């Protein structure tokens, strides 16, 4: 469920982005580990670069609130097959783990 973030908290969150860690597990076994630094040194820098690139485009529309943006991957890509259970756990940010069961 999306959460609203108080504007006063944003600078602190931006500082946390490079250092947060991610563990990706398949069927209970660790497959990959990554961190925010794997995304152009910080997901916030990716967002800033995207905004700057859009601004350089003639007629480019600025980013709008509520848009979903991917800053890239934090781990190497791994194949997913039917019947697997994947779990992503984050340390360093207040995010709940995510579990995906493939069919």
Beta strands, then each sheet from edge to edge (+ up, - down):
strand 1: 21-26
strand 2: 29-35
strand 3: 85-91
strand 4: 98-101
sheet 1: 2+ 1- 3+ 4-
end
